[in-house]
Amino acid sequence: MTDSAFDYDLFVIGGGSGGVRAARIASLHGARVALAEEYRYGGTCVIRGCVPKKLLVYASHFPEVFEDARGFGWSVGDTSFDWASMIAHKDTEIDRLDGIYKTNLEKAGVTLFKARAVIEGPQAVRLLPEDKIITAKTILIATGATPFVDTDLPGHEHVITSNEAFHLDKLPESIVIAGAGYIAVEFAGIFNGLGVDTTVIYRRGNILRGFDEDLRCHLRDEMEKKGIKFVFDDVFTRITKTDDGKLCGHTSVGHDLVADQIMFAIGRNANTKGLGLENAGIDVRRNGSIPVAADSQTSCPSIYAVGDVTNRANLTPVAIREGHAFADSVFGNNPRTVDHSLIPTAVFSQPELGTIGMTEDQAKDACNNIDIYKTDFRAMKHAFPGRDERMLMKIIVDADNDKVLGVHLCGEGSGELIQAIGIAVGMGATKADFDNTIAVHPTAAEELVTMKVPAVRIRAPDHPDNMLDVGLTPRG
């Protein structure tokens, strides 16, 4: 396997989830592996993404927990929140995880370089700042992505992104968040839950583009109930500072949105700037991401790429799976690829989302006849103390073969639920399989197996059911 003509069999650029998994597995397969990381191990997820964000989500839930506790007979005294203490605890946890990643790499026999690696050629990298050339038979790019900020926007230097949100010296009293993807809605929930006056501005007409429409509308309604304000079909044209030190976001419609902080969550770009891709003739898309084949190979045969840098499915578990599949294929004599078609996904909004499979619009395009099962209810936990929060569950079924095409949830525990549901949907479960499963009572989840009658039936124009009065919705 090893080739003495090169310093290493594999050189990995980037110490995030995908790169770390690929390096460890390739080394365990017997390859000589090196990895370069210029900052910390764990990547976006561990350092400035999933992990610290979920910790802040937990922190932001407590005001409602304290409030609801009274409905269950608890006497709750005065409460207060210390932002600095929370951030310090978060940093301690990130330090711990960084150490675990580093230790696991070393235990696997991976050589680590605390340096920036730039591609020098198809089988060579240059380490900076020491300016050292290292050769490798195979190179893996796993450099992730970074928040996008329009540098042509006047005043862009005043805004923060998700990167800086984790390191604010103090909790702002007010914030405006530009964007309405999962990062924007998650941070909106965090700040609002911690008592910050929160506004979301977005250039389109609803949040979470690409998600099921019912889910989008339900979450927006629930967020508004919690006090989050939305400004749709509008964008910032410039950002200025006010005399009292606040920021003012001037918009195309003519609004002036004033807040202590303005945060941009309007997308992420692949982290390929200055990486030297041109030195190996690697094709790059306009947004900087690297197109790859199913096996993660780039246009340069000796160089592969995994994770967010490829802009396939920008999720940490996907990057891990891609890195593992790459290592098994190239170094483990076990060729395999990753199926990106059916990925269970959670959005840790408040309330949170869980989703897998087709949206209703996608199912309409893909299938002739579909049945949609849907329920909207107030869970026992919220009904008892009188909290006005409702849960949405939706199952989309191919009416011709009874196969479950998609499941979409909005409510507490949806992220946990969708992991288990993903197993069933991935195995090809039918609606009958759901119906034949005995309910766990009393739970919110039992609604998934007790919805017996479709809320909507959509049929092709020539379907015989269209001749019957059964409450069908005609296609198109």
N, C-alpha and C positions, 0 to 999 in steps of 0.2 A: 504493500500500500504506500509506504513512504518512498519519497523520491529525493535522493541526496543532492540532486541538482538545485534544490530549493532550500531556503532556511526553514520553511514550514510547509506542511501539507495544506493547511487552512489558515488564513488570516481573516479574522472577523473585525470589522470596523463598527463599533458601537456596542456598549454594554447594557442595552435595554433587554427586555424580556425575550425577544426573538433571537438576538445575537447571543445572549447568555445560554439559552437552551441549545442552540446550534453548536456552540463551542463545546459545551459539556458532553453532548451526545457524540459528536465527532471524535472527541478525545477518548471517550469510553469505547469507541469502535477501533481505537488504535492509531488514530491520526495524530500527527504533531501539530498542535493548535496554539495560535497566539491570538490575543484580543487587545485592541486599543480602545481606551475610553478616556476622554479628556476631562470629564467631570466626576460623576458618581455612577455607581452601578445600580441597575434597576430601571433606568429609562424614565420616560414620561410617566408611566403608570405609578411607579413607586415614589418618584421624587416630586413630581408636580402634576399628578393626574389622579388616577382612580383611588389610590390609597389615601392620600391626605384629603381628597375631596370627600370620600366616604366618611372619614373621621369628622369632618365639619358638618356633614349631613346629620350624623348622629347628634352632634352638639346642638344643632339647630332645632331638633325635635323636642327638646326638653320643655320649652315654654308651654306647648300644647299638652305635654304629659302632665306637667304640674297642674294645669288648668283642669284637665279631665279627671285627675286624681280626686278632686273634691267631689265629683259625681259618684265616685266609688267609696265615699266615706272617709277619705283621708283629709286631715287638716294640714295644709301646706303653708309653712311660714314664708317669711321674706326670702326672695331668691335674687341672685345677681350673677352676671356673667363676666368673666375675666378673659378677654381676648388674648392678652399676652401670655397668660398661663396655658390656654389651649394651644396656641402656636408653639410654645416651648415643648409641650408634651408631644405635639405632632412631630417636631424636629427630632426629638429623642427616638421616636418610633422609626422615622426615616433613617436615622443613623444606624439603628439596629438592623433594619432590612438591608441597607447598603453593605454592612459587614457580612451578613449571611450570604448575599450574592457573591461577594468577593471570596469568601471562604470556600463556598461550593465550587467555584471555578478553580481555585488552587488545589482543592482535594481531587478534582478531576484531572489534574495535570496540565491545565491550561496556563501558558505563559502570559502574564499581564503586563501591559505597557500603559503608564499614566501619561498619555500623549495624544495629540491630534494626528490622525492618519489621513494622508491624502494619496489618492491613487496616482502612481507614477507611470504605470503601464499595465498591460493585461495581467501580469503576474508579479507586480511590484508595488509597494507602498512606501511613502516617505513619512517618517515620524517627525513631528514638529513639537517643540522648537529645536530639538537637537540635530535635526537635518540628517537623520539616519535612514538609509535605504534597506528595506527588508523584502525578500522575495518569497513568494508562496505559489504553490501549484494552483490553488483555488482561493479566491477572495470572496467574502460575503459582506455585502453592505446591509447594515441594520441600524441606520442612523435616525430613524423615526421622522417625526414632523414637528413643526414649530408654529405657534399662533401667528396668524396673518394680521398685519396692521397696514392700512393703506398709507404709505409714506408721502403720498401726494396730497393728503388731506391736511389743510392748514390746522396746526395745533395738535397734530397726532402725537407729539412728544409728551403731551399731558396725560394721555390715557394709560391704563394698565391692561394687562391680559390675565389669563388664568395663571400664568407664571408668577406675576407679582402679587396676585390676590392672596397667595399663601404666605406672604412675607410682609404684609402691611403692618406698620408700627402700631396702628390703632384701628379699631372697628369704626368705619365711617357712619355718620348719622343718615346719609342718603347716598344712593348710587343709581346710575343709569347704565344698563347693560345693552350694548348693541349686538343684535343677533338673536336667533330663536331656535338654534339647534340644541342638542342635548347638553352641551357645556353651558350654554346660556341659561337654559331653564333650570339646570341643577344649581348653578350659582345664584340664580334669582331666588330659589327656594331656601338656600343657605342664608343669604343675607336677610331676606324677609323674616325667616324664622328666628334670627338673632336680633330682630327688632329694628333693622335698617329700612328706611323708606326706599322701596325698590320699584324701579320703572324699567320696562323692557321696550326697546325700539327695534323695529324690524322692517325691512324693505318690502316684504310681501304681506299677505293678509291673514296669516295664521302661523302658529308655532310648529316646529318639528316637521318640516317638509320631508316627504317620503314615508312618513308613518301613516297608519290607517286613519282615515278622516274622522271617524267617530272617536278614536282615541285622542286625536289632536284637540278636537272641540271639547271633549270631556275634561281633559287636563287643563286647558285654558280656563274653563269655567271654575274649576276647583282652585286654581291659582288666584283667580280674581276674588274668590270668596275669602282667601287668606290675606287679601290686601295688596297683591301685586298689581301694578298698573301696566297697561300695554298701549303702545303707540304703533300702529300698523301702517303699512304703505308709506313709509317715510324713512329718510336716512339723514345722517349728519353731513353738513356741508363745511363746517369748521368748528373748532373747539377753542374757546377763549377762557382766560382767567378773569374772575370778577375781582372787585376791589377788596372784598373780604376773604379772598383766598380760595373761593369755591371755583368749580368749573362750570362753564355754560356751553352746552351743545346746541348749536344753531342748526336747524333742520331745513330740508328742502320745502316743506309745507309751510314753514314760517314759525315753528315752535322754538322756544328757548327753554331747554331743559337744564335746570341748575341742580347741581349735586356736589357732594364732597369728592366723589370719585366717579369717573366714567370708565367703564370696562368694555373692551372689545372682545367679542366671542363670535367672530364672523367667518370662521373657517381656519384651517391649518394648511400650511404648505410643507411639502416634503423637504427634509433637511439635507439638501444636496448642494447648496451654495458653497463654492470653494472646495468641493470634494475631489476635483480633478477628473471627473467622469470623461471629459473630452480626451484625456490622455490614453484612454482605452477604447475610444470610439463607442461609448455607451449612449444609446438613444435616451432622450429625456423628453417628457411631455412639457407643454407650456407652463404648467403649474410646478414644474421641477420634479415631479414624481417619475419613477423609473418603470417603464413597461417591462413585464417579465412574462415568460412562458408559464405553463401550468406547473412546471417543476422549479419555478423561481429563477430560471436562468435569464440573464439579460442578453442584450444583443452581442455582448462579448462573451464567447463560450466559457472562458475561465472565471467569469465573475457572475455571482448570483446576488439576489436582493430579497429580503423578507420584511414583513411588518409594514408600518405606516408609510415608509419611504416608497412603497409600490402603489399605494392608494387603491388597494383591492378591497379589503374590509378592515377598517382602521380600529381594531379592537385588540386588546392585549392577549386574550386567549387565542385569537387567530394568529397573531405574530408568533406565539409559542408553538402552535401546531405547525406553522409554516417552517420555522426553524428546525423543529424535530424531523419533519418530513425531508427537508433538505439534507440533514446530516445522515439520516438513514439511507437516503437514495444515493448520495455521492460517496459515503464512507462506510456504510453498513451493508452494502449489497442487498438492499431491500427497497427497490424503487417504488415510490408512492407519491401521490399528490393530495392536496387539501381540497375538500369540497366546500366551496364558499356559498352554496345555494341555500342552505338551511341552517341559519345561525341564530340560536336563542340570544336575545339581547335585553338588557335592562337599562332603564334610564332612571337615575336616582333623583328624580324630581320629587315634589311633594304635592300630592301623593305620587308614588313611584309607578313606573310602567314596566311591563314585561311583554315581550312580543316575539313571535316566531312565525315564519312562513309568509304566505301572501297576504297583502292587504286586500280589502274588498275590490278596489279598482284593478289591482293586478289579477285577481281571480276572474273578474269580468272579462278581462282581455284573454286569459288563458283557457277558460272553460266555457262550454256552451250553457250549462245550467248549474246554478249554485244555490245553496240554502245558507241563510245567515241566522245564527242563533245569538241572541243578545239579551243581557239583563243589566239593569241599572238599579242599585239598591244601597241602603245604608246598613253597613255592617253592625253587628251587635255591639262591638267595642265602642263605636261612635254613637249608636242610637241610645245606649244607656245613659251616658252623661249629657246627651243632647247636642252633640257636635254635628253640624250640618256638612258632613263629608260623605260623598257617595262613591261607590265602587262600580266600575264598568267591566263586564266580561263579554267577550265576543268570540264566537267560533265560526269559521268559514268552512263550508263543506262542499265538495264536488257532488252534486245531486245525482250524477250518473253512476258513481261507484262508491259513494258514501265516505270517501277519503277526506280526512281533515286536512285542509290546505293551509290554514292559519289560525293562530290563537292570539288574542290581544287583550291585555289586562291593564287596568288603571286602578290602583288602590294599594293600601298597605300590604306588604309582603309579596307584591307582584314579581319582584326580582327573584325571590326564593322560589316562588311557584313555577316560574317559566323554565327554570333549570330542569325540574322533573318533567314538566309538560314537554319540553324539548326532546326528551328521550322517546316519549310515546309518539310524537309527531315524526321524529326522525325514523322510527321503525315502521311508519306507514299506518298509524292508527286510524280507524274509521270512527264515525260518529257512534256507531253501534258499540264499539269498544268503550267509548266514554260512557254511554248509557248503561252498559253492563257492569260498570264499576260501582260498587256500593259506596254511598256517600259517607263521609266522615262528619258527624254532627256533634255539636254545632260549630261549624267553621264557615268562613266565607267561601273557601275553596269548593265546598260541596255543590255550589251553583254550577260548577263546570260539568257535573255529571247528572244534574237534575233538569237541565233545559231540554225539554222534549219536543217543543213545537217551534218551528222556525219563525223568527220575527219578520223575515223577508224571504220570499222565494223569487228568484230571478231566472227566467226561462228564455230560451231561444224562440224566435217568432214562430217557427214551425213545430214547436214542441206540443204534443197532444194535451198537456195540462193547461195550455193557454185557452182551451175550449171550455175549461171548468172554472167555476167561480170559487177559487180557493185563495183569494188574496194575493195573487201573483203580481210581481212587478215586471213588466215587459222590458226586454233589453233595448238599449239604445234610444 
